[in-house]
Amino acid sequence: MFPQDMKAPSVTKLDADSFPSLFISIESDQYSDLELTKIVEDNLQTPLDKLESVGQSQIYSGREYIMRIEPDSKKLYQHKISLLEIESAIKEQNKDYPAGTIKTKSNNFIVTLAGSLSTPEEFGNIILKVQNGGIIKLRDIAKISLTSPDEDIIFRYNGKSSIALGLIKESKANVIDLSHEVTKALERIKESMPKGISMGIAYDAATPVKASIYAVFQTIFEALILVVLVTYLFLASAKITLIPFVTIPVSLIGTFSVMYAFGFSINIFTLLAMILAIGLVVDDAIVMLENIFRYNEMGHKPMEAAMLASKEIGFAIIAMTITLAAVFLPVGFIEGFIGKLFIEFAWTLAFCVLFSGFVALTLTPMMSSRMVKKHNTDLPKFLVKFNDILQFIQNKYIYYLKLTFDNQKKFVIIIASSFIVLIISFKFTQKIFVPQEDDGFLQVSLKGPEGSNLESSTKVVKEAEKILANYKDILGYLMVIGAGGSDNVFGFIPLKNWGERSCSQETIKNMLNKQFSEIPGMSIYAMDPRSMVSGNASSPIEFTIQTNLEYDDLDKISQQFIDIMKTNPIFLNVNRNLQSAMPTISIEVNRDKAYLYGMDLANIGKTVQYLLAGQQIGHFRMSNDLYDVILQFNQKDRKDISDFSKILIRAKNNNMLPLESIANITEKISVKSYSHYNNSKFVTISSDLAPDRKIDDAINEINKIAAKLLDPSNTIIEYIGEIKQMREADSNMLITFVFALIFIYLVLAAQFESFTDPLLILLAVPFSITGGVLALWLAGNSLNMYSNIGLITLIGLITKNSIMMVEFANQLRAKGVKVQEAIIESSKLRLRPILMTTLAAVVGALPLVFADGASAAARNSIGFVIVGGLNIGTIFTIFVIPVIYHTFKKD
């Protein structure tokens, strides 16, 4: 059973967005902190709270008015007055009393006995008691002042104390909406603010997001230009190049309409889909156009060429389109966090591909029938040279393809070698959940010894600020001291724009942490901001130690774990959340004595509360606003533990007795908070990963330490955070990969009416995956959520090449051509469109490979996979598929 006076348990839903997304710093040399806080409340906070995107606001380091009443302990003892009597007198004499109404012939008047107080002088006249024929007033035993509460949160901006307004976005809004509305509103508000006040945005979470979106739009533009140039090189006509170019806006516009219908937004993931789509949507149009172009060169009229080419290639385009779209459908059906994250990416790309296929089958033949003319022989020299190179490649390709047919055993060895390369690349490529982005700012965290006060925390912050002031790549720095406890500090360090910096965010972080580690007394470190994908504060290594032992045992075990981790060069900034060193003062009341003296625990506890924290016992009105009245002992009466023993408490017979007469007061160390999970006590340990270290190595080291320190029968470790998400993501992506292959196989089996042709087509996939993973390894990149999506995309891309070769070979065989002749002729005729579509997709992805700045890591991961996978996969495809086709198909 719980105690009767215990409050009912409550469940609080923690929202990742419940932290301010924007801080406004306000400074003034002309106004006091009290005056400035009032100005901020009336002129800044109130109008900003009315904005649609603002859900909540909070003033940091603000100072509100209070009426502080500080009794003198000696005078209380002298006049035998208790704190409860003071509280009662203030409550009785600081309020208005309704006295009824007076009705006249024309009006009704409400009569009120005015008793509300508003100045220190008025509060000083409160009568406490009559003693020895004299009146004892509040001013006789207490100091009364109009002041502000003790400072519990300090906001510092660029090394100076300041007032800040933190804004939390409304749940349905996004940080860009918030930033836009607040920036616009600030321009109006500044005009109405009193002179002598400077304010500005100290931190804006939308900055890296806006930079990311801008960078992605720039990448889209670059990809568009490159794809058009590649198409022009192959088609050798600016006029004809317009035909596949039209596919891009038509497909994108159609996709936007579907996105709107499904409630999708324009975000990083949908924009990444658009980048990939630019290289993909022209594929079908290029294949159709190239075939029409070929028939036109054979002497057919434009309309006739369009009809013949459409009939011949239409099935292949339908197969390619449905196959590529089918790849992304399983991604959209993944459950949990990963599914929600990538459903918009997957379905946006799938719809874009479907629209492109529709355009290729309808608009492209129509435009070609009117725009394609006989081949122009009067070409610029560079186009003539390019066509000569293409013809040379085609001739050499057919030569080596025939050579491959005659040396199939050697070719099998080459194929086997590619799988060895895949295994090696996969083994040595780092595996993480998401790559760390250079977001253009760092977070700062400080954790001091339990019980550290604001003064000691501020001292450490000032030392850190001296270090920060020497970095030219830092725009500014803000620190919030005391939020979450006087021993806690969080802060933000905005960096200069990506092109203006001399080094990366990661380099700055490592240099700062090296210098921060030399600051004595507290643990302060810089860390990467929370990933928008992982949603975690940015420690890549997090795990819990769970036990059914006592907390003292958990404290010792976790400390030993941390000590060992700190000696290992793999780990940096090792911390735990077990707060075990909190100094406390224990007051153990002798209940028998208290009862004999006529004291109860409630009054004793309330008196101690007045001594330390103070108590709000009413309100007073000033300038039409209500403020608190605080009853609290003077600072001089609460400086030392000995003050507790001297505090006076009223006993029966009006006697005043010191607390030490009925209680034992001791100092001790106790646990500040207890954490439980599944009926087990637990502590969370977190760490950063040293540069050039793999997370798999860190996990292996942690497992070794656990095997050495922990008894599995009563204590275990469990990985959480990014490691847990990475494992879940890997499992989900493996399932998605398998289902994507199954989807494609079923689609192809239905289209080709064959069980073997889809298997032939899918044989290209392993080689493409090998190329993608090898590219990541050679580039020093990682296997992560983005690169995994790129690998799934490769399945659809590389099978398009196989589909063209197999389908055309089947058509030739249906006309009676022998297997080897059919596949060689198919390979020869399909080589040009394969090179065109592959090169279009590759150059469309090149801007992803060379991207820098905001969200560059995500784009790089996808880009390396697409470029490497398509290049290597295509080289193998144009040889492997013909050989396998020739082997398994019979005349």
C-alpha positions, 0 to 999 in steps of 0.5 A: 500500500502507498502512503495516503498523502501520496499523489496519484502516479502520472504518465507523461508522454515525452516528445522529441519536439518538446525542446526549444527549436529557437532561442532569441537573446535579449540584452540591454545596458539601460534596464535592470533584469527585472525591467527587461524581463517585464518588457520581454514578457509584454513586447516579445513573448506575448505576440510570439505566443500568438503565432500559429507555429509556436506551441510554447515559450519559456523565458530563460534567466528572466527575473520576475518581481516577488515580495520577499518576506525574510523573518529574523530567527532571533526576533521570532524567538524573542516574540515567540512567533511561528512561521505558520502564524506569519503565513496565516496573518499575511493570508488574512490581511492581504485580500479583498473582502466582498461586503455586498451590494448597494442598490440605488434608483439608477445603479447597483454598486458592489461593495468591496472592503479593500485589503490587498497589499502591493508595496513593502510598506503596506506588507510591513504594517501587517499586524501579527499579535499584541504583546505586552500592550504593544502591537507586533507588526511584520516589519518588526520581525522581518525584512520585506523587499520588492525583489526577484527570486534566487537565480536558478537558471542562467543564460549566457550568450557569447560570454555574457549573461543575457535573457533568452526566450526559447520557442517550442514549435507547435506539434503540427508545425515544422522548424522551418515554419517556426523560423519563418514566422518568428523572423518575420514577426521580429522585424515588426516587434523590433520597431515597437521595442523600447530603445536601448534593447538589442535582440537577435536569434541566437540559435535556430534549429531550422538553419541546417534544415533549410541549408539541407533543402537548399543543397538538395534543390541545388543537387536536383538542378545539377543532376538535371543539367548533367542528364540533359547533356548526356542525352544530347551526346547520345542523340546528337540533336538538341531538338530530339533531346527535348523529347526525354527532357519533357519526361522529367517535368511531366513525371515530377508534376504527376508525382507532386499531385500524388504526394499531395493526395497522400499528404506527403510533404517536401522534405529531405527524403522526398527530395532525395527521391526526386534526385534519383528520379531525374536519372531514372525517369528519362530511362524509359523515354531514352529506350523508346526514343533510341529504338524509334531513332534506330528504325528511322535510320533504317529508312522508316518514316517517323510515324512508321518508326514510332509505331514499329519501335513502340510495338517492339520495345513496349513490353520491355518498358512495361516490365522495366517500369513495373519492376523498378516500382515494385522494388520500392513497394516493400520499403513502404510497408516496413513497420515501425520507425524505419518504415515511417521514415522511408515510406515517403521516399519509397513511394515518391520514387515509385510513383515517379517511375510509374509516371515516366513509364506512362509518358514513355509509352504515350508522349514519347512516341507521339513527339518522336513521330513529329520531331525525329527526322533522318540522321543529321550527318553534319555534326560537330566534331566532338559529337562525331568523335563521341559516336566513333568512340561508341562504335569502337566500344560496341565492336570491342564489346561484341568481340569480347562477348564472343570470346567469353562464349569460348572461355566460359570456365575462365569467366566463371572464375571471374564471376567467383572472384567478384563474390569474394570482393563482395565478402571482403568489401562487406566485412571491412566497410563500417556499419552504422545506423545513419552517417553523422552530418555536418549540421553547422552547429555543435551541442554542449553538455556539462555534468558536474558532481552531484550537488554542484551549485550554479556558481561552480557550474558557471565557473566551468562554463566561463572557462569553456567560453574562453576556449570557444572565443579562440575559434574563428570557425565558430559564429557564437555560443550560448549556454543554459546553466541550471536547466534540469538542475544546478549541476547541468548545462546545455548549450549550442555552438553555431558554426560558420557556413560550410564554405567559410570554415577551415575545418569540419564539424567533426574536427572542431568537436574533437579539438574542443573536447581535447581542450575541454578535458583539461578543465578541472572539476566537471565533465564538459564536452561538445557533441554532434547534434541529434540526428533527424533520423535517429532522434537520439542525442548524439552518442553513437554508443549507448547500453544499459547495465540491468541487475537485480542487485542493490544500487550500491552494487550497480554503482560499483559495477558501472563505475568499473565498466566506465573506468575500463572503457576510458582506458580503451582508445576506441571510446571517448566521452564515456558517461553514465546516468547514475547519479550516486553522489548527491550530498543530502541532509537527513532530518530524523524526527523523534516522534515521541518527543515531538508528540510530547512537545505538541508538535506534528510532522506537517508543521515541522516539515513546513517550517524547514521548507520556509527555511530553505526553499521558501514558500509562496503564500499569496500574491500582490498586484503591481501595474495590473499584474499579479506576482508572488509573495514568498516567505523565506528565512534570510540568507544568513540563517541558511548558510550552514548545516548548523542553521537547521539545529537552531530553527525554532518550532512552536510547541504547546504552551506557546513555547519555541523549541529548536529543531535539534531538541526533537530531531537528529540532523546528519549529512549523508550521500544518497542516490538522487534518482532510481531507474527501473526497467522490467523490475530490474535496476539499471544504469545507462552508459554512453560514449562517443566513438574515436575517429576512424573506429568502427562501431562493431569494434566498440561492441566487441570491446563492450562485450569483452568487458561485460564478460569480465565484470558481470555475472549473467545470472543477475546482471546483463547489458542491453544495447539501446539508442543507435546500436539498437536502431541499427540492428533493427534497421539491418533486420528490416532492410534484409527482409525488405531486400528479400521481399523486393527480389520476390516482388520482382521475380513474381512481376517478371514471371507474370510478364515473361510467362516464364520461371527461368527468365526472371532468374536470368534477369536477377543474376545481375543483382549480386554484381551490382551490389558488389559494385555498390559496397566496393564503392563505399569501402574504397571511399571510406564511407559506411553501410547505413540506412541511406546506403541500404536504400541505395542498394535496394534501388540498385536491384531495380536499376540493374534489372532494367538492363537485363530485361532489355537484353532478355526480352529482345533475345526472346523476340529474335528466337521467336522469329527462328534465330538460334540462341547464340545469334539471338543473344549476341544480336540482342546485346549488340542492339541493346548496348547503346540504350543500356549505356545511355540509361546507365550513364544518365542514372550515373551522372544523375547521381554524381552530384550526390557523390560530390555533395558537401555541406548540409545533409551531404553525408546522406547524399554521399552514401546513396551516390556512391552506391548508385554510381559504383553499383551501376558501373560495375553491375552494368559491366558484368551484366552485359557479359554475364546475362548473355553467357547464362542465357546461352547456357540455359536456353536451347535451340 
